[in-house]
Amino acid sequence: MLPKYRIIEKFLIDEIKSGKYKHGDKLPTEKELMERFNASRETVRKALERLVVKNLVIRKPGLGTFVNIEKKNKVVGILVQQITSYIFPYIALGAEEVLFANGYKMLLGNASEDPHKERQIINEWLEVGVDGLIIDPVYSATKRSNRDLIGEIAKRGTKVVLVHTNWDIEGVGSVVLDDWYGGEKAAEIFYQYGHRNVAVLYKTIHLPSVVRAQAFLKRGRELGFEKIHEKSFHVSEFTGIVMQSAFELLSLPKDQRPTAVFCYNDATALQFFLAAKRMGLSIPEDVSVIGFDDAPIGDFREILTTFEHPKEEVGKKAVEILLKMIDGEKPEKYVFKPKLIMRESVTYPKK
């Protein structure tokens, strides 16, 4: 059930979109809306202020609220999983640069790794009217994802480009990394350095994470590792679950403990480092580590072997594909190959 201010907001948007109110027309007064919806003045004002933010109306003190749809700004919505992550701000910066150069404005949404919030933001932006959407979908490897919604809005003509996930939906573009390559390469590096008891630490709800782990496991079995510990977690890596998983791995008897661990991203690798340090273990002397993203995380970055994530280039490419789609071209599915960066966190196991 929508809160009452959203019901009022949606009613007015529908009235404007239907053509009942033209540009410059005066909307019903606050008092009229209060009586119609049995709502408080505060609730009505909240609904109207949301329309002001969306640039659909102008409020003139003492005169009323007037429709403002004469000129539509060119707007693209960019929805990220978690704006506080080290990845998404750079993607947004790259995207904004290309949008600005082409006369577009950007709406930036933060899904907070919540599929319900993600769906709400998408629907609100569609109500306002955007020229296209760039989305890094939440829970992309699970049935909780909003894949159905993306398919529906694409069928209705909304231009959508997905980042980090290719669901192979007709009419939807995508920009992804070659995550399979990263997983395979990590396994091969560990094997070349003589590791035979290894582990992979990954998040099951995130499609790139799952692909990296699957590639690592498959290549590891082909190479003939004696033992592959598969440690997965099902919530955000910023909840403490990674530290718990790391302690479980590192607490195994020395002859069973993995000598090398592939972490699906650098945030996970950093927490593994911290767990090892607390247990008196050294990287890479006691355990080698490979991450993914080449994240700008202080001094830790200087020693971690990882895969480069072309963050800003991903944002730029997503916008380029979207603008071509807006101009009538078919959607493109683009794959970046991550560059391996060898540093000091991988060495030969102790004998």
C-alpha positions as CSV (number, residue, x, y, z in Angstrom):
1,M,0.0,0.0,0.0
2,L,1.5,3.3,-1.1
3,P,1.7,6.1,1.5
4,K,-0.9,8.8,1.0
5,Y,1.5,11.4,-0.3
6,R,2.6,9.0,-3.0
7,I,-1.0,8.3,-3.9
8,I,-1.6,12.1,-4.4
9,E,1.6,12.4,-6.3
10,K,0.8,9.6,-8.7
11,F,-2.7,10.9,-9.2
12,L,-1.4,14.3,-10.3
13,I,1.3,12.8,-12.5
14,D,-1.4,10.6,-14.3
15,E,-3.6,13.7,-14.7
16,I,-0.7,15.7,-16.3
17,K,0.3,12.8,-18.5
18,S,-3.3,12.2,-19.7
19,G,-3.3,15.8,-21.0
20,K,-6.0,17.0,-18.6
21,Y,-3.6,19.7,-17.4
22,K,-1.4,21.5,-20.0
23,H,1.7,23.5,-19.5
24,G,0.9,26.6,-17.4
25,D,-2.4,25.2,-16.1
26,K,-3.1,25.6,-12.4
27,L,-3.5,22.4,-10.3
28,P,-6.1,21.9,-7.6
29,T,-5.4,23.9,-4.5
30,E,-4.0,22.4,-1.4
31,K,-7.4,22.6,0.3
32,E,-9.1,20.9,-2.6
33,L,-6.5,18.1,-2.5
34,M,-6.9,17.8,1.2
35,E,-10.6,17.3,0.9
36,R,-10.4,14.9,-2.0
37,F,-7.9,12.6,-0.4
38,N,-8.8,13.2,3.2
39,A,-5.2,14.2,3.8
40,S,-3.4,16.7,6.0
41,R,-1.9,19.9,4.6
42,E,1.6,18.5,5.4
43,T,0.8,15.3,3.3
44,V,-0.4,17.3,0.3
45,R,2.6,19.7,0.4
46,K,4.9,16.7,0.5
47,A,3.3,15.3,-2.7
48,L,3.5,18.7,-4.4
49,E,7.2,19.2,-3.4
50,R,8.1,15.9,-4.9
51,L,6.6,17.1,-8.2
52,V,8.6,20.3,-7.9
53,V,11.8,18.2,-7.4
54,K,10.8,16.3,-10.5
55,N,10.4,19.5,-12.5
56,L,6.8,18.8,-13.3
57,V,5.3,21.8,-11.5
58,I,6.2,25.3,-10.3
59,R,4.8,26.6,-7.0
60,K,4.1,30.3,-6.9
61,P,3.5,31.6,-3.4
62,G,0.0,33.2,-3.0
63,L,-1.0,32.0,-6.5
64,G,-0.9,28.2,-6.5
65,T,0.8,25.3,-8.2
66,F,1.3,25.3,-12.0
67,V,2.2,22.6,-14.5
68,N,5.7,22.9,-16.0
69,I,6.1,20.6,-19.0
70,E,6.7,23.0,-21.9
71,K,10.4,21.9,-22.3
72,K,11.6,18.5,-21.2
73,N,15.2,18.3,-20.2
74,K,17.2,15.4,-21.6
75,V,17.7,13.2,-18.6
76,V,19.2,9.8,-18.0
77,G,18.8,7.9,-14.7
78,I,21.8,6.0,-13.3
79,L,21.0,3.5,-10.6
80,V,23.8,1.9,-8.6
81,Q,23.9,-0.8,-6.0
82,Q,25.7,1.1,-3.3
83,I,27.0,4.7,-3.8
84,T,29.5,4.4,-0.9
85,S,31.3,1.5,-2.7
86,Y,34.7,2.2,-4.2
87,I,33.4,1.2,-7.7
88,F,30.2,3.1,-8.3
89,P,31.2,6.7,-7.8
90,Y,33.8,6.3,-10.5
91,I,31.3,4.7,-12.9
92,A,29.0,7.6,-12.2
93,L,31.8,10.1,-12.9
94,G,32.6,8.5,-16.2
95,A,29.0,8.4,-17.2
96,E,28.3,12.1,-16.2
97,E,31.2,13.2,-18.3
98,V,29.8,11.8,-21.5
99,L,26.2,12.8,-20.6
100,F,27.3,16.4,-20.0
101,A,29.2,16.5,-23.3
102,N,26.0,15.4,-25.1
103,G,23.6,17.9,-23.4
104,Y,22.1,15.4,-20.9
105,K,21.4,15.7,-17.2
106,M,21.9,12.8,-14.8
107,L,19.7,11.4,-12.1
108,L,21.7,9.3,-9.6
109,G,20.0,6.7,-7.6
110,N,21.3,4.5,-4.8
111,A,19.6,1.2,-4.4
112,S,21.4,0.4,-1.1
113,E,21.6,-3.3,-2.2
114,D,17.9,-3.5,-1.7
115,P,15.8,-4.9,-4.7
116,H,12.6,-3.3,-3.4
117,K,14.2,0.2,-3.2
118,E,15.7,-0.4,-6.7
119,R,12.3,-1.2,-8.1
120,Q,10.7,1.8,-6.4
121,I,13.4,4.2,-7.9
122,I,13.0,2.7,-11.4
123,N,9.2,3.1,-11.3
124,E,9.4,6.7,-9.9
125,W,11.9,7.7,-12.7
126,L,9.6,6.2,-15.3
127,E,6.7,8.2,-13.9
128,V,8.7,11.4,-14.3
129,G,9.9,10.4,-17.8
130,V,13.6,9.7,-18.4
131,D,15.2,9.2,-21.8
132,G,17.0,6.1,-20.6
133,L,18.3,4.1,-17.7
134,I,21.7,2.7,-16.8
135,I,21.4,0.1,-14.0
136,D,23.8,-2.0,-12.0
137,P,21.2,-4.5,-10.8
138,V,20.9,-5.6,-7.2
139,Y,20.7,-9.4,-6.3
140,S,21.6,-10.0,-10.0
141,A,22.4,-13.7,-9.4
142,T,19.1,-14.5,-7.6
143,K,15.4,-14.8,-8.2
144,R,15.0,-11.6,-6.0
145,S,16.4,-9.5,-8.8
146,N,14.3,-7.1,-10.8
147,R,15.0,-8.9,-14.1
148,D,11.3,-9.2,-14.8
149,L,10.9,-5.4,-14.4
150,I,13.8,-4.7,-16.8
151,G,12.3,-7.0,-19.4
152,E,8.9,-5.4,-19.1
153,I,10.1,-1.8,-19.4
154,A,12.3,-2.7,-22.3
155,K,9.3,-4.2,-24.1
156,R,7.5,-0.9,-23.5
157,G,10.3,1.0,-25.2
158,T,12.4,2.3,-22.3
159,K,16.1,2.3,-23.3
160,V,18.1,0.3,-20.7
161,V,21.8,-0.5,-20.4
162,L,22.9,-2.9,-17.6
163,V,26.3,-2.6,-16.0
164,H,28.2,-5.6,-14.7
165,T,25.4,-8.0,-15.6
166,N,24.2,-9.3,-18.9
167,W,20.9,-11.0,-18.5
168,D,20.6,-11.4,-22.3
169,I,17.3,-9.5,-22.4
170,E,16.0,-8.5,-25.8
171,G,16.3,-4.8,-26.4
172,V,18.7,-4.2,-23.4
173,G,22.3,-3.2,-23.7
174,S,25.1,-4.2,-21.3
175,V,28.6,-3.4,-20.3
176,V,30.4,-6.1,-18.3
177,L,33.9,-7.3,-17.4
178,D,35.2,-10.7,-18.6
179,D,34.7,-12.2,-15.1
180,W,35.2,-15.7,-16.3
181,Y,38.7,-14.8,-17.5
182,G,39.5,-13.4,-14.1
183,G,38.5,-16.5,-12.2
184,E,40.4,-18.8,-14.6
185,K,43.5,-16.6,-14.5
186,A,43.5,-16.5,-10.7
187,A,43.5,-20.3,-10.5
188,E,46.3,-20.6,-13.1
189,I,48.5,-18.1,-11.1
190,F,48.1,-20.1,-7.9
191,Y,48.9,-23.3,-9.8
192,Q,52.0,-21.8,-11.4
193,Y,53.2,-20.8,-7.9
194,G,52.9,-24.3,-6.6
195,H,49.7,-24.0,-4.6
196,R,47.6,-27.1,-4.4
197,N,45.3,-26.3,-1.4
198,V,43.4,-23.2,-2.3
199,A,40.1,-21.4,-1.6
200,V,37.6,-19.0,-3.2
201,L,35.7,-16.4,-1.2
202,Y,32.6,-14.9,-2.9
203,K,29.1,-13.4,-2.7
204,T,26.3,-15.6,-4.1
205,I,23.8,-12.8,-4.8
206,H,26.1,-10.9,-7.2
207,L,26.3,-12.3,-10.7
208,P,29.9,-11.2,-11.5
209,S,31.0,-12.7,-8.2
210,V,29.3,-16.0,-9.0
211,V,30.9,-16.1,-12.5
212,R,34.4,-15.4,-11.1
213,A,34.0,-18.2,-8.5
214,Q,32.6,-20.7,-11.0
215,A,35.5,-20.0,-13.4
216,F,38.0,-20.4,-10.5
217,L,36.4,-23.7,-9.4
218,K,36.2,-25.1,-12.9
219,R,39.7,-24.2,-13.9
220,G,41.0,-25.4,-10.5
221,R,39.5,-28.9,-11.0
222,E,41.0,-29.0,-14.5
223,L,44.4,-28.1,-13.2
224,G,44.1,-30.7,-10.5
225,F,44.2,-28.8,-7.2
226,E,44.2,-31.3,-4.3
227,K,41.7,-29.2,-2.3
228,I,39.5,-26.2,-3.2
229,H,37.6,-24.6,-0.3
230,E,34.5,-22.9,-1.5
231,K,33.4,-20.2,1.0
232,S,30.3,-18.3,-0.1
233,F,28.2,-15.6,1.7
234,H,24.8,-14.4,0.9
235,V,24.7,-10.8,2.1
236,S,26.8,-7.6,1.6
237,E,30.5,-8.0,2.2
238,F,30.3,-5.0,4.5
239,T,28.3,-6.8,7.2
240,G,31.1,-8.7,8.9
241,I,30.4,-12.0,7.1
242,V,33.7,-11.9,5.3
243,M,35.7,-11.7,8.5
244,Q,33.8,-14.6,9.9
245,S,34.4,-16.7,6.7
246,A,38.1,-15.7,6.7
247,F,38.5,-16.8,10.4
248,E,36.9,-20.1,9.6
249,L,39.3,-20.8,6.7
250,L,42.4,-19.6,8.6
251,S,41.4,-21.6,11.8
252,L,41.7,-24.9,10.0
253,P,44.7,-27.1,11.0
254,K,47.9,-26.0,9.3
255,D,48.0,-29.1,7.0
256,Q,44.4,-28.4,5.9
257,R,44.5,-24.6,5.7
258,P,44.5,-23.1,2.2
259,T,47.8,-21.6,1.1
260,A,46.2,-19.3,-1.4
261,V,42.8,-17.6,-1.6
262,F,41.0,-15.9,-4.5
263,C,38.7,-13.1,-3.2
264,Y,35.9,-12.0,-5.6
265,N,36.7,-8.3,-5.0
266,D,39.2,-6.2,-3.2
267,A,36.9,-5.2,-0.3
268,T,36.7,-9.0,0.5
269,A,40.5,-9.3,0.1
270,L,41.1,-6.4,2.5
271,Q,39.0,-8.1,5.2
272,F,40.8,-11.3,4.6
273,F,44.1,-9.5,5.1
274,L,42.8,-8.1,8.4
275,A,41.6,-11.5,9.6
276,A,45.0,-13.0,8.8
277,K,46.8,-10.2,10.6
278,R,44.7,-10.7,13.8
279,M,45.6,-14.4,13.7
280,G,49.3,-13.7,13.4
281,L,49.5,-14.8,9.8
282,S,51.4,-12.9,7.1
283,I,50.5,-12.2,3.5
284,P,51.9,-13.8,1.3
285,E,54.3,-15.8,3.5
286,D,51.5,-17.8,5.1
287,V,48.8,-17.4,2.5
288,S,48.7,-15.8,-0.9
289,V,45.8,-13.6,-2.0
290,I,44.3,-12.4,-5.3
291,G,41.6,-9.8,-5.4
292,F,39.6,-8.1,-8.2
293,D,39.0,-4.4,-9.0
294,D,42.3,-2.7,-8.2
295,A,40.4,-0.6,-5.6
296,P,41.8,2.6,-4.2
297,I,42.1,1.3,-0.7
298,G,45.2,3.0,0.8
299,D,48.5,1.2,1.3
300,F,46.7,-2.2,0.9
301,R,46.5,-1.5,-2.8
302,E,50.2,-1.3,-3.1
303,I,50.7,-5.0,-2.3
304,L,47.6,-6.8,-3.6
305,T,47.7,-8.8,-6.8
306,T,44.4,-8.1,-8.5
307,F,42.5,-7.4,-11.7
308,E,42.1,-3.8,-12.9
309,H,38.5,-2.6,-13.1
310,P,38.2,0.2,-15.8
311,K,35.6,2.0,-13.6
312,E,35.2,5.3,-15.4
313,E,35.5,3.7,-18.8
314,V,32.6,1.4,-17.9
315,G,30.4,4.4,-17.1
316,K,31.4,6.1,-20.3
317,K,30.8,3.1,-22.5
318,A,27.4,2.5,-20.9
319,V,26.3,6.1,-21.8
320,E,27.7,5.7,-25.3
321,I,25.6,2.6,-25.9
322,L,22.5,4.2,-24.3
323,L,22.7,7.3,-26.5
324,K,23.0,5.2,-29.6
325,M,19.9,3.3,-28.5
326,I,18.1,6.6,-28.0
327,D,19.0,7.5,-31.5
328,G,17.5,4.3,-32.8
329,E,20.4,2.0,-33.0
330,K,20.3,-1.6,-31.7
331,P,21.6,-2.3,-28.1
332,E,25.2,-3.4,-27.8
333,K,26.7,-5.9,-25.4
334,Y,30.3,-4.8,-24.6
335,V,32.9,-6.8,-22.6
336,F,36.0,-5.3,-21.0
337,K,38.9,-7.7,-20.4
338,P,40.3,-7.0,-17.0
339,K,44.1,-6.5,-16.8
340,L,46.0,-8.6,-14.3
341,I,48.2,-6.6,-11.9
342,M,50.8,-8.7,-10.2
343,R,52.0,-7.3,-6.9
344,E,53.4,-8.8,-3.7
345,S,50.5,-10.8,-2.3
346,V,51.3,-14.0,-4.2
347,T,54.3,-16.2,-3.6
348,Y,55.3,-19.8,-3.3
349,P,53.8,-21.8,-0.4
350,K,56.0,-22.6,2.6
351,K,57.5,-26.1,2.6
